[in-house]
């Protein structure tokens, strides 16, 4: 059975992929790890480099005896999977870059990363986690699945929140885009306030052998706002021969 790996982003966790684990579990071995500092691993210190997150996931897969896999990365997780593909290109079969971009500082983000760090330190984890999670949905806190993200976000430590922001702020994968060999899907919601169009557009244009899926009426959490569409597009892509 082929393996499908989901890598969550900043303030996320493996449990956010529960719907996808259920849908894809019959056809794939699904692995949705919690990154250090997040989810069930919130007791661990989060690293301050995207590369260290990538090495963590690669080591986990190796410990499970998983050599090759399809790879889905969301938001900061999209940066992590780009790094994983650079570090271990022969292990990645199909690559999905979802709600993400090629640089960490996120030009056009709803607020600069430095502002998010300042407000996290001043306002605390819970207020910051709920505020940022609301920007991931078209209807903000009123969105039906808002609680899925908010409950994960408020559970992290301040260390993890700040470390994740620092990791993103110092990362760029632009130089590696032309060297990605895996068939790639760039998936984006047209209302995403975290990654404006210029970011997924650059991935789509500069990575060879890349497909693009734009889901209308969604923000940063397409897999929670319109899971049926997200799952259908993902299944079509990773099942292609």
N, C-alpha and C positions, 0 to 999 in steps of 0.2 A: 504494500500500500504506500502511495506517495505521501510525503509529509508537507503540510501547509503551516507556515509559521506566521503568527500575527505579533507585531511589535508595537506596543502602545506608545503614546507620546508623553509630554510633560504633564504632570498631575493626573495621569491616567493609571490604568492597571489592567491586568489580564482579564479580569471579570467583565470588562466593557465589551468583550468579544463573545459573550455568552450566546447570543443569537447565532453568530457565525459558527461557533463550535457545534451547535445543535444541527445547523443546516448542512455543514460540510463534513461532519463527523462520520457519516456513512460511507463517504467516498475517499476521505483523506484521514491520515493521522494528524490531528490538529494540536499544535503547541502554541500556547499564548502565555508566555512567561511574564511574571512581574519583574520589572527592572529594579535594581537595588535602590532603596529609598522610597519605593512606591508599592501600592497594593499590600500583599501579604509580606513583602520584604521591606516594609517601611521602617523596620528596626535597623536596617543597614544604612550606612552612609552612602549617599549618592556620589558618584564620581563627578568631576568637573570637566571631563572631556568626552566628546561624542565617541571617540575611538575606544575608550574604556568601556562604555556601554556596549559597543559592538563586540568587543572581545568577550565580554561577559556572556552575551547570547550565543556566540559561536562556541564557547567552552561548554555551555549548558547542552547545546545540541550534540557536541562531541561526546559528552558524558552519557548521553542517551543512545549513543550509537547511530545517530542520524548524520549521514554524510552529505546527501543532496536534499534540497527542499525548495518549494515555492516560498516566496518571502513577501509579506505585506507589511509596510511601515506607515504609520499615521503620524503626521505632525512632526514632533521631534523624533519619533520613531522612524519617520521617513529619512531623516538624516542618518540615523543609526543604521538602517538597512543599506543606504548608499555606501556607508563606511564598511559594512560587512561584505558588500559586493566587491569593494576594492581590495579588502584583506583576503578574501577567499572566493575569487570569481568562479572557480570550477565547482563550487558547492551550490551555487544559486541557479536554479532552473529558470523559473519565471519570477519576475520582479514587479511588484505593485507599489508605486509611490503615490500615496493617498493624502491629500490635504497637506502638501509639503512643498519644499523648494530646495534649491541648490546652495543656499547660504543661510547662516544662522541669524544674523542681525535683522532679518525680516523687514526689508523696506516696505513701507505702506501698512505695517501691522497696526492694529487698533490703538496701540500705544508702544513707544520704544521699550525695549527690554530693560533699559536702565530705570524707566519709570515703574515697570512692574516690580523690579527689585526694591526700589525705594518704598513703594506702597505695601509690599509684602512685609518689610521690616517695620513699617509704621502701623499698619492696620491689622497685622496678624494673619496667620494661615487661613483660618476659617473664612473671614470676610474676603480675603483675596481669592481664595479658591472658588468661592461661590460667585464672585464678580467675574472672574475670568471664564469660568464654565458657562456663564450666561451668554457670553459672546460667541459661543460655539453653536448656538441654535438661532434660527430665524425668529422664534418667539421668545428668546431669552429664558428667564426663569419660568415662564408659563408653558414652555415646551413639555410635551408628555414625558419625554425620556431625560429631561434635564437632570433629574435626581441621580441617574446612573453616573454621570460625570461628576456632579457636585459632591456626592458621597465619597467618591475616591479622592477628589481634590482636597477636601477638608481633613482627610486622614493622614496626609503627609506631614513631615516635620519641616520646620523653617529651613533647616540645613538642606534638605532635598529640594525644596522649592527654589532656593537660591542657587544651589549647585546646578540644577537643570537649566536655569536661565543663563548661568555663566557658561555652561557647556555649549549652548546654542549660540551665544553671543560671540564665541571665539572660533566658530566652525565655518568652513567653506568646502564644498565638494565640487565647485565649478570646474576645476582643472581635470577632474576624473570623468566628467560626463561623457566625452567622446570615446572613452575606453570601456564603458559598460557594454558587455557582450550579451547579457541575458535579454531575451524578449521582455519588453517592459510595457506596463500600462500606467499612465498618469491619470489619476482619478481625482476630481475636484468638484466641489459644490459652488455654484455661481454666486452664492451669497457669503462666501468665506471672508471673514474680516481679519483673520490671522495671516493668511497667505493670499494676497491679491493676485490677479491673473498673471502678472509679469513673472511670478515665481513658477507655477506649473507650466507656463508657456515656455520658459527657458528649458525645463526638463524635457518637454515634448520635442522641442526643436533641436536640442543638442545631443540627446542620447540616441544612438542608432537603433533602428528596429523598435520604434515606440508607437504605441496606440494612445489615444486620448479619449476619455469619457468625462463629459461635463454634465452634472446632474442639476437640473433647474430647481429653484425653490429650496435649496439647502444651504446651510452655512458650513461650519467646520466639522460637524459630526454627521456626515451623510449616512453612515452605517446605523445610526440611531434615529435619524429623522425620516429616512426612506429606506429601511432595511431591505425590502423586497427588491427594489431597483439595484441597490448596492450588491446584494447577494447574487442577483442574476448576471450583472455585468462581470463580477469577479469569477463566478462559475464558468461563464462563457470563455473568459480569457485564460484561466489556468487549465481548462479542459481541452483547449485547442491543441491540435497536433501539427 
